[in-house]
Amino acid sequence: MREAVLFTAFLQCPELIEENETALESLSCRTPRHTHLRDVLLRHSGADYEMLAQEIGPDALETLRSLPHVALSPVARHPEDLD
């Protein structure tokens, strides 16, 4: 659950990836889908949202966004609020 919200935060604000790269690298993912998301974020650190979304793919992105705990998270509900 925590992983999905973190991935959403990194997608919404990709500039956070680089400063949290070590923690992201050491993140133990529970599912292959989360492992793929983590690896894409690390591989494309410094990329913008559009590039990351394209690399992740529309199905995986929609699945991530549709998770109830992600949809209710502040980062998903207010992506423009970087605080």
N, C-alpha and C positions, 0 to 999 in steps of 0.2 A: 504494500500500500504506500509506504513512504517513498519508495523508488519512483512510482508513477508521478507523484506530485513533484519530486525533484526534477525528473526529466521534463515535465511541463514547464517548470521554472526556467530551466536551462534553454528550452526551446523559445520561450517568450523573451528571454533576456540572454542571448548567446554570449555576451561579453563576460558573463559570470563563469563560463566554462573554464577559461584560462586560469583565473585566480583560484579555482577549486579543482584543478586538474588532478592533483595528487589524491584528493579524497575520492574523486570520481573513478580514478584508476583502481583504487583499492575497494571500491564498492562491490560486494558480492551480490550478484543478481539472483533472484529466485526463479526466473523463467527465461527461456531462450529469447523471447521477445524483448525482455528488459535488457538482456545481454546485448542484443543487436542495437537497441536504442543507445545504451551506454557507449558501445563501440563507435557508432556513427557520431555521437557528440564528441568523443575524443579524437576521432580521425579528422573531423572537420572543425576543430576548435578555431575560432576566429571567423567562421562563416556566419552569414546572416540567416534569419528565420526561413526565408524562402529556399535557400540552398539546403538547410537542414531538413525542412519539410519534404523537399523533393527527394532527398536521399533516403529518408525514412519511409516514404511512400504514403499515399492517401489512406489506405486501409489501416495501416498500423497507427497513423496519426488519429484517425477517427475512433479507433478502438481505445486509444489512450484518453482522448477527450471525453469519451462517453462513460468512462468509469465514474460512478457516483462520487467517490471521494476526491477525484480530480475536478469534476465539474463544480463541486461545492467549495473547492479551495480558493483562497483569495487570489492566487496567481492566475487562475483560470477565469475567475469572475471579473477581475480588475487588472488586466495585463498591462495597462498604462501606468499603474502605480508601482514604481520600482522600489519603494520603501518596504 
